[in-house]
Amino acid sequence: MTQKDLQFGIGIPQVFFDGEIDSNLISDFVVRAEALGYHSLWVAERVFGTVPSVDPVLSLTYAAALTEKIKLGTSILLSVLRHPVYLAKDLASLDHLSQGRLIVGVGVGGYTQSPFYPAFGISPDEVGSRFEEGIVLMEKLWTEEEVTFDGRFWQIKQMAINPKPLQSPRPALWFGAHVPRALMRAARMGDGWMASSVPASLPFSEEIKLVKQYLEEEGRDPSTYSFSKRVYVAVDENKERAEQKMREWFGTLYKDPDLASSAVFGSEQECIDRLAEIVSLGFNLLIADSVYDDLEQLERLAKNVLPQL
């Protein structure tokens, strides 16, 4: 993998505040995104919540059937929640169904200090080690004809899954991470790093510096690594309306309407200027997420905003 020019992805509509899953919107959106030349379509994982949200792997399977060339990515899968054998099988199958267009973004999310993981019978203290062991096992199942694995959490003796992924040796693995230990793991194990759509404990400029430092310490060339960031965006000449919509979104999904300050919204020029600041930190893939008027935002971003970056 070589250093790429700046590319643009877009988040598939997954969350439906009116309570009804609009499959027609999803299909129209993914087909139009490909026609507009977006690099990739992305999904997030939201397991709990009162607002309907479509499963990420099923969303990408649906998108794969409707498109031909656009890449398909998860940002991020909470892989700890899935048995690594089943996850390896599902993702390898999806890689074939999409004809090798899959990017696998994984992480632990921001739930280690909440009741989230205990609800799945997982101790918060073991999330990191389970996560890493699961990724190692999944890679082995993807790349080895027969696997024997004696881990702390999973044990396999002379077993295999088929098909192997269509991409060789496997789909790209990108890690969502923020704290130094997780950033170090991303540099050691991953093909790319995914910055969150909301602020973390460190500024994004510091996080990207740390990832590059850790890559160099691992003897890896940062220019062969992918740096991506999700951003909530609303291109709207009525800035007050955009802010209100953002506050409603973050208030409902994150229980914190003040997170709207991390989003990009306003006129086309305001969005261009703010996104350019983000890109200047060193990202080579920008993933935009809309929160309303999805098809209109898809068009305006592709035609009037993103080309100016």
N, C-alpha and C positions, 0 to 999 in steps of 0.2 A: 504494500500500500504506500503510495506517495502522497506528498502534500497536495491537497486539493484547493482549488479556488473556492471562494465562499459559496455555499449551497443553502437551499431553503427547503425546510420541511413544513408540514402543516398537521395540526392535530385533528383527527377524525372526531366528529360529534359523537359523544358517548353519554353525556349527562342530559337528562330531559326533565326540566323543572315542572312541566305540566303533567307529569306522571305517565305519559304515553311515549313509548319508543317509536320514533319516526324513521322507519326503515327506508322510506322513500328519500328522505333528506340525506341519510347516510349514503345511499347508492348514488344519488345525484352529486353529492359532494366529492366522493372518491373518484368518480369518472371525470368530473370537471377538473379536479386537482391534477390528474394525469394529463389532461388536455392542455392545461395552462403551463405545464413544464416543471412542476414542483419535483424536487429530488426524492421526497419520501413522505409517507403517511405514518402518523404516530398515534399510539394509544397509551393510556395510563391505566393503573390498577386502582380501583376503589371497591373494596369488598363490602364494608358496612356503610350504612347511611340510609336516610329516609327518602332520598331522591334517587329515582331509577338510573342506573349506570350499567352500560353493556360490558360484558366480560371482554378483556383485551385480546385474548387468543382467538375467541370466536369472532370478534370484530375484524381482526386481520384476515381470518379465513374468509369471511364475507367479502372483504375488500379485494382479496387475491382473486376471487372468482369474477370480479367486475373490472379488473385492470390487467394490463399486460407488461408494463415496463417499470412503473414507479416502485421504489423500494418501500418496504413495510417494516416498521420498527416498534418495539415496546419501550416505553419510557415512563416508568420502569415496571418490570414484573417483580413482585415480591416472591422470589423463587423459593424462599424458605417455606412458604405455605404449601408447596407442591412436592410430592415425592420426586426425587431427581430422575428416577427411571421413567415415570409417567411424563414428566416434563420433557425429558430428552426425546421420548417417542412422539409427543405432540408437536414439538418444535421441528423435529426432523421431517415429520409428515407435512407440516406447514411449509417448510422450505421447498419440498417437492411440489406441493400444490401451487405455490407462488412462482415456480420455476427459478428458484435460487435468489429470491429478492429479500430474504429475511435478514434483519439486524436484531440481535437479542440484547436488549438493555435490561440489566438486573440490578437489584439493590435490596436493602433491608427497610427502606422508608424511614420515617421519623417516629416510629411507634415503640421504640425499645423502652421508653419510660411511661408507657400507658398500658391499659388492660388489653390491648389489641392482641399481642402474641399469646398471652395466657389463655385467651379465648380459643386458641387452636392447640392448646396443650403444650406450648413451647415456653420455656423459661426465658425471660429477657436476657439473663446472663449467658445463655448459650446461643443467642441468635447469630452472632458473628461467626462462631466456629461451625455452626450448622450450615450457614450460608456458604462459607468457603468450601466445606467438604462436599456439599451438594453440587457446586459448580465443578469441582475436580471430577466427581463421579460422572456427571453429565458429559463432560468433555471426553472421558474415557469411553463411555458408551457410544459416542459419536465417532471416535477415531480408531478404536481397537475392535478387531474382529470378535474377540472373546475377552470378557472382563472378569478378573478376580479382584475383589476390593474388600479390604478389612478395615473399615473405618470405625470411628467412635459411634456414629449414628446409623450407618448403613453397612451391611455386609452382603457381598455377592460372590458366588463361586461359579466360575466358568459359565457365564451367561452373556447373552448378546441381545441387542435390539436391531431391528431392520424395518424400514430402510435406514441407512445412514443418511445424514444430510446431503442434499444435492451439491451444496457448496463444499469445496475441498480446502482444508481438511474439515471445516465446520463453518457455520455462520459467524460473522463478527460478533464478539462479545464486548459490549460497552457497559461500564459500571457507573451507576449513580452513587455518589459518595461526597461527604463534606468534611468529616472530622479527619485529622491527619492520618490516623491508623487506617481508615477506610480509603483515603486517597492513595496511601502507600500500596494497599492491596489492589486498587484499580491500576496503578502503574505496573505492578508485578504480574497481574493475571489478565488484564484486559487489553482490548484493541482500541479502546476509546473511553473517554470520560464524559458523563452527562451532568451538566450543572442544572440545579433545580430552577423551577419557575418562581420560587419564593426565596427570600433571603435566608441564608444559613448563618452559622456561628462566625464564619470568616467572610470577608468581602470576596466576591467572585474573582477579583484581580489577584488576591492572595492565594486563593485555591488553585487557580490555573498555574501560578508560579510554583506552588508546591508539587503539583502533578508533574510538571516538567523537571523539577529537581529530582523527584523520586524516579522518574524514567531514566535520567542520566545516571543515577546511582545504581540502577538495574542494568546499566549498559545498553539501554534502548534509545533509539533516536526519536526525539519528540516530533520530528517532521513526518514520521511514518504513523503517527498516532492521531486519532480523531478527537476533536474538542467540540462538543455541542452544547447548546443551551436552549431550554424551552422558555418562551416568553408569552405571557398573556397580552394580547394586542386588541385594541379597538380603534379603527380609523373612523373618526366621527367628527364632523365640524361642530357638533353640539358637545363640547367637552364636558359640560355638567351632566348631560345624559349618560355619556360614556363612563364617567366616574361613578354615577349612581348604579349603573349596571354592574360595574366591577365590584363595588362594595356589596351589592346583593349576592353576587357570585361567591366572593370570598367569605362573606358572612354565613352563607348557607353551607358551603362545602368545607371550609376551614374553621368556621366559628370565629373568624377574626376579620371583620370588614376592613380594618386598617391595613391589611396586607395589599389592598388595592393600590397602595402607594408604590408597590414594586412592579405594577403593570405599566404598560405603555399605551397611552390613549390620547386622543386629540386629533387635530388636523393631519392631513397627509404629511406636511412638512415637519410638524412636531414629532410624528412617529418616525419619520426618516432620521431626524436628528438624534432622537433617543436610541433608536436601534443601532445607529452608527457608533454611538458611544459604547454600547454593549459589544458589538462586533470587534471594536478596536482592542478589546482586552486579549484577543487571540483566538476567538472561536472560528471554526471553519464550517460549522453547520448551525443555522439558526432555525429553531422550530417554533412557529407561531401557533398560538391557541386563541381562538375567538370564543366569546361567551354569549354572543347574540348575533342575529342576522348573519348566520354562518356563510351562506352562499355569497352574499354581498361582500362580506369581509374577505372571503377567498379571492374574489375577483379584484377588489381594490388593492389588496396587498400585492398580488401577482403583477398587476398592470401599472400601478402608480407609486408603490412604496419600495418593495424589495429591489427592483432594478436600479434604484438610486443609491443602493448601498455598495 
